[in-house]
């Protein structure tokens, strides 16, 4: 064990020695960008915009299962995207090619850079990549021109790229350090976290019916640098600490049953205590044991309560993706709210805000926080719904009709083109009742609809939605913990095996009441520009009618053999 720790220490120190000032890197990039701009200006079709996006990542990951460390790694990388636009702000190589719903091409390319700031190496890599990306941009621009010439007139005639006021903000980059005296960077005691995970995961050993049981810790630092010919120079540092507990078993009928709990903070010091996590693991084990013996739920259409966490995911899927502005420009998109500006789409007691400037709510960190989006635009609060009335969209630098500028929601994973994406989705209710009153209203609504019970969705694991015209516009949210709430006073019954489904406009019209609590869901959202950290915050909601369908389940039997007897081994 001492030998392993020594190796890790050497690796961390070695990695730190490769780090140089981000100012130094900025100057190297600027030289090559200006050279490329000048040299290519003599071409028949010169670029009107060049952008460099650098992401330097350090990530420590530790995972334990059944009392032992199963993974312990430290990774460091530096990647770069180059975006080149030819044509003009009005029409360029990123213009939508209509009739091809699977055209995701762009001039962005993910390039690996040296971890140190060797000017010759970095500029040589950028030079060659720029040549290839520029040629690809010209080729796609010509295809876009041809496509426009043979298609009907476009509905949305807004520009392809917005003009924005340049921003310059160079902040110090931070890194992971193993030294507690290094105040400039983030101290990480890997031995402490490995010991904690080993101890907590040992709780799984005495439960033979657990097929998979892991607990993981990760701490990630992302240093970003954005530089472009519009005059943007932005350098920032972001950090994310997470603990994730994952349990899985099978019911006798073959259904796989996962259960998980995640914790999020911006630094490891902000994560919960050992006691809090330990108690939660005990609760999860008891609940999963109940769940594997719980009855299957039936298909159902009727009233339901969505817990704050479930309601947050619900809004993320059925609303959030439909107000990402770039979709309104795409003729293959459903454009759900295109004709809804200034119109009521939700009850008048509901506001829906996206605010990446908020880092915590009720003392809990939320992961959709950032200072600048991935195009260098300052983060902005966007009130998409006020008193139930729809006000507007989340915008990147891709304009749409009546929305010519970004509001700081251009986001991406490295290797993708930035588009409008969600940040911190916050559902506010100006009129609320207590949780107990919400439950009474659920029972009243179920009686009114001649139902024996209503449903309570306590926890969900995520979901997905469809926003194109080629397939039905529906959503699917994946519940993990669901209860029947009986109208005759019987105890609530835990059930399993359903997915929450529906269509957005119909479901929105069914929201009738909100509670005075707050639930938070921190996660990662995947879409056309890759995975980005997001959060969804909401009170518990009563919905007059919601639909569930039976979940697909495995036909494989549970394991034939029993798990090894841990107690016998330990004697």
N, C-alpha and C positions, 0 to 999 in steps of 0.2 A: 504493500500500500504506500509506503514511504517512497519507493521508486517511482510509482505512478504519479504521485503528487509532484515529485521533482521534475518529471517530464512536462507536466502541465505548467509549472512555474516557468520553466525555460521557454516554453512556447509562448506564453503570455508576454514575457519580457522581450522575446524576439519580435513578436508582432508589434509591440509598442515602439521598438526601435525603427520600424519601417514607416512610422507616422511622421509626416512633416506638416507644416502650416497649410491651412486651406487657402491662405492668401497666395502662397507660392504656387499651389495648383491652379488657382484662379488666373494668375498671370500667364502660366503656360498655356492654358486653354484659350485665353483671350488672344494671345499671339497667333495661335493657329486658326482661330475663328476669323480674325481680321484678314489673315493671309488668304484663307479660302474665299472669303467674300470678295476680296480685291481681284484675285486670279480668275474667279468664275464670273466676274462682272463683264468680262469681254466675250462671254459665250452668247450664242444666239438667244438662249433662254436662261438668263441669269437668275439665281435665287433671290427672292425678295426678303427671305427670312431664314436665318440659321439659328438653331438652338442646341445647346449642350445641357444635358441633365446627368449629373453624377450622383450615384448612390454608393456610399461606403458603409458597409454593415459589419458589425461584430455581434456574434450571437453565442451565448453559452446555453447549452441544453443538458439537463440531467433527468433521467427517467428511472423509476424504481418499480419493481413488481414482486410481490410476495416476499418482501424483506430484503431484497437484493437490488443493487444497481444494475440496470440492463442497458443503459446508454449514458455516456458522459462525453460531451464533445464541445469543442470551441471552434467556431468558423469565422473567418474574416474574408471579405471580398470587396472589390471595388469595380463597379460596372458603370457604363456610360451609354446614354441614348443620344443619338443625333437626329434632329428633325430638320429637314430641308423642305422649304416650300417654294415652288416656282409658279409663275403666273402673277396673280395680284390678290389683294385681300378680298376682292370681289369674287374671283374664281381662281382656284388653284388646284394642285394635284391631289388634294384630299377630298375634292368634290364627290358627292355620292354618285356612284355609277348605278343608275336605276335598272331594274330587271335582274339584278344579281344579289339576292338576299344574303349570300354567304361571302360577300366581298369585304374582307377585313384588312385589306392591304393598306399600308401607309409607308411613309418614308422613315419611320423610326426603326432603329436596329440596336439590339443589346450587344455591347462590346465590352470585353474584359480589359481592364486597365491594370498596370502595375500598382502595387500597394505603396511604393515609394514614389517620390516626385521626380523621377528621372525624365528630364525634358526631352531628350532625344527619343527615348522609347515611346513616351506618351504621344508626342507629335507625329511620329511615324505611324503609330496605330490609327490616330485620328485622320491623318492624310489619306490613307488607303480606304478607310471606311467611308469617309466623306465622298470620295470618288464614286464608290459603288452606290451609295444612297442618293447622290445627285442624279446619277443615270437612271435609277429606278423612279425617281420623282418625275423626270422628264417623260419617261415611258407611260407612267400612270396619268400624267397631265394630258397627254395626247389621247389616251383612251377616254378620259372624262370629256374632252372636247367632242370626240366622235359620238359618244353616248348622248350628249346634250343635243347634237344636231339631228339625231334620228328618233328622239323621244318627244312626247307631247310637252307643252309648256309646263314649267314647274310651278307647284302651288306656293312654295316658299322661295322667294327670290332674295332672301337676305344674303349677306356676304358669307364667305367661307371662313374668314378669320377676322377677329375683332382687333381694333386699335386700342391699346391700353397705355395708361401713364406708367413710364418705367419706374421700377422700385430698386433701390440699392440698400441692402441690409446684410452685412457680413458678420455673422455671429461665430463665436469660438466653437469649434467642434470638440466633442467629448468622447471619451473612450472608456472601456472596461479596464479596471486596474485591480491587481491583487494586493496592492499596498493600502492599508488603512490610513496612512498619513498623506496619501495623494489627494489633496482637496480639490484639485482641478478636474478630476475624472470620477467615475463611478466605482466605488470599492465593491468587490464581489468576493465573499467568503464561500468558495465552492465547497470546501470541506463541511462547512456548517449546513449547507443546503443538501448535500449528499447524505449527511447523517440524518437530517430531518425526514427526507423522503424514504430512506431505508426503514426508519422507525415507523412511519405512518403506513407504509405499504405492508408491513408485517401484520397489520390488522386483517389482511385478506386471507391469511394462511389457514385459519380455522373454519373457513366456509367452503366446503368442497364443491358446492354447486356454482361457484364463481368460475366461469370459463376464461374470462379475461379481466384483469384488474391491474391498473397501472396508475401511478401518480407522477406527473412530470412538472418540472420547473424550467422556465426559460427566461432569459434576460437578453434583450436585443437593443442595440444602439444603432440608429440609422442617421448618418450624416449626409446631408443633401447639399448639392451645389447646382444652381440654375443660372445659366449665362446665355444671353441671346443678342442678336443684332438690333433688337428694339431698345437696348440699353438696360435690360434687367440684369442685376447681379445680386443673387440671394443665396446665402449660406445659412443653414439651420441644423440643429441637432435634436433628434427625437429619441425617446427611450420607452420601452415597453417591458414590463415584468408580468409574468403569468404563472399561475399554478392551475393545473388541469387534472381532475380526478375522473377516471373512466372505469366503469364497471359494466360487465356484460354477462348475461346468462341466457338460458333457453327455457321456454315453457315446455311442458310435456307434448304439446301439439306441434312443436317445431319452431314456434315463433321466437326469433331473436329479440332479446330485450336489453337495450342499452340504457345506462343512466350515467349522467355526468354532472360535474359541478366545476365551474371555472371561477377564478379570482384574477382580477386585473388591477395593476397599479403602474405608475410611471417609473418607479424604482423598487428594488426588492424590499426596502424598508417599509414600503406602503402596503405590503401584502399582509394577510391576516396572521394571527398568532398560531402557534402549534395547537393550542387547546381548541381554538375555533375550528380549525380544519379537522382535527381529530373527532370532535363531536359531530361534525357534518358527515364524516365518513361513516360513523356508527349509524347515523340516521339513514344514509343512503343504503347501507347493507340491509337494514330492517325493511326499508321501503321496497328494494328490489326483490327481497324474499317474498313480500306480499304480492308484488306485481307478477311474479312468475306463477303464482297460484290464483291470480285474479281472473274473473270471467271475461270472455271476449265481449266487446261492445257491439251493438247492432248499428246498422246504418240509421241515421237520425237526421231529422230536420226540425229544429225548434229553438227555444231560447237557451242562451248560454252566458256564463260569465267568463271573460278572459282576464286572468291575472295581469298585473301591470307588465310583467316580463313578456307574457304571451301576447298582450295587446300591442306592445312595442314591436315585436316581430311581425305581427299581423299588419300593422301600419307600414312597416318597412317594405313588406312584400306587395300589398295591394295598392299602396299610395306612393311610397318613396320612389320606386323605379319608374312610375308613370309621370313624375314631375322632374325627371332628369332631362333637361332641356333639349339636348341633341336629338332625342327620340322624336320630337315634334317636327324636326326637319326631314326625317326619313319617311318617304312615302310608303314604305312597307311596315311602318310602325302603326300600332292601333290608335295613337294620338288621343288617348282616353279623355283628356281634359282640354283639348284644343279649343272647344267652343264653350268652355266653362268659366273663362275669365270674368270676374265680377259677379258670378252666380253662386248660389248656395249649393254646396255639395255635402255638407255635414251639418249636424245639429248646431244651433247658434251658440251653444256653450263650449264648443270645441275650437281650439287654436292648434295649428301644427307649424312648428318652427324648426328650422335647421340652423344650428349655431355651432360652428367649429371653434369659436372662441371660448366656449365653456369647457373647463377641464374637470369639474366635479359637480355632482348634485347630491345634496344631503350627505356630504362628507365622503361620497364614493367617487372614485375616479371613473371617467368615461372616455372610451378609447377613440372616439371620433374627433378628438381635439387636435388642432394644428394652427400655426401662426400664418403660414402661407400655403396655398395649394401647390400642386406640382407643375404649375405654369408660372409660379412666382407672384401670383395675385394675392393680396392680403385676404385672410379669412373674413367672411362677412356673415352676419345674421340675416337669414332670409325667412320672412313670415309668409309661408305659402298659403296658409288658411287663417283668416281672422274672423271670429264669430261665425264660423261655418262657411264663410265666403272664400272662394278660391282667388288668390292674388297673383300667383306667378310661379316661376320655375327655378330650379337650380341651374346655374349657368357656368360653363367653361368659356374659352375663347372661341367657341363655335357659336356664332349668333343664330338666332331664330327670329321670325317675324315679331316685331314689337319689343324684342329683347336684344339690343345690339351689343351688349357688353357682358363681361364676366362678373359674377358675384362671388368669386373665390371658391368655386366648387369643381375646378378642373383637376381631376385626380387620376392616378395611374399606378400600376405596378411597373417595375423596371422592365423594359422591353416592349411596352405598349404605348399607344397614342393616348394622351390625356383627353378625357371627355368629362361631361358633367356627371358627378357621382354624389351620393349621400355622405353626410358627415355625422353630426349628432342630431338625430331625429328626436324632437321633444314634443309630445302631445300634452297640451294644457287643457284643463277643464275649469271653467269659471263657475260652474255649479256642480256641487258634489254631495254625496251622502256617505255615511259610514259603511264599512264593509258589511256589517251585520244587516244594515238596511238594504244594501245591494242584494244580499242573499234573499231577504224577504221579497224583494221585487222580482227576483228570478222565479221564486215559487209562485207568486201571483201570476206572472206571465205564463208559466207552464200550465197552471190551472185554466187560465183563459183560453189556451190553445188545446185544452183537453189532453195534456201530456201527463204521463205518470211521473216524469222527472225532467229536470233541466240538467245541463252539463256545466261542469266547472273545469276549465283548462288551467291547471296550475303551472305546468312547465312545458316548454317546447324546445326543440333542438335546432330549429331553423326552418327553412322552407325555400320555395322557388316560385317564380311567376313567369308567365308568357306575355310578351308585349307586342308581338308582331301580328300582322293580319293573316299570316299563312296557317295559323292554328288557333283554336279557340282561346280567347283572352281569359285565362283563369289563373288561380293561385292555389298552392298547396302548402299548408303549414303543417309541420310534423310534431304532433303532441307526444310527450313522454309520460306525463302524469295527468290523468283525466278522472274525474269523479262524477258519478250520478248523484244529483241532489233530489231526493224524493219529495213529492208534494205532501205525502201522508205522514211525514215525520220520521220515517225510518232513517237510520244512520246513513251517511253518505257512503257510497260504494265505489271502491277503486276498480276501474276497468282498463282494458288494454286493447290495442289493435285497431285504432282508427286514425285517419288523416283528416285534417280540417280543410275543406275545399270550398270553392265558390268563385263568383265573378265580382269585380271590384265595385261597380256602381250599385248593384243590388245590395251587396253587403254593407256599404256605407250608409244606405238609407235605413238600415236596421239598428244602428247604434242609438240607444235610448237613454242611457244613464251612466254616470261615472262615479267612482269612489274617491275618497280623500287620501288614498295611499299613492305610493310611487314605486314602480318596478323598473329595474335597469337590466338591459341585455347588452353585453359587450361582445363583439365578435368581428369576423372578417367577412366582407361581402365580395363575392365574385361576380364579375360582369365583363363586358367587352374590353375594358381596360385593365383586367386582372383583379387581383385581390387587394382590397384596401380596408384598413381598420375603421369600423363604424360602431355606433351605439344607438340603441333605441330606448327611449324613456317614456313611460306612460302610466296613468292611473289604471286601475282595474275598470273594465267596461262591461256593461250589460248590453247584449245584442239580442234583439227580439227573435231573430231567426238566423240560424247558422246550420250548415250542412256538413256531415261527416260521412266518409266512406270507409269501407274495410281496408285495412292496410295489407299490402302484399306480405306473405310470410313464407319462410323456408319450409320445404317438405321433408327436410332431413331430421331424423330423430336426434334426441339428446345423446351425449356420449354413452356408449355401452358400458364401459368400465367406469368405476368410481375413481375419483381423484386420489392420489397417494395420501396416506394417513400421515399428516404432518406431526401430530402428537407422538406417533410411534417413532418417527425419525428422531425427534428431539429428546427421547428418553435415554 
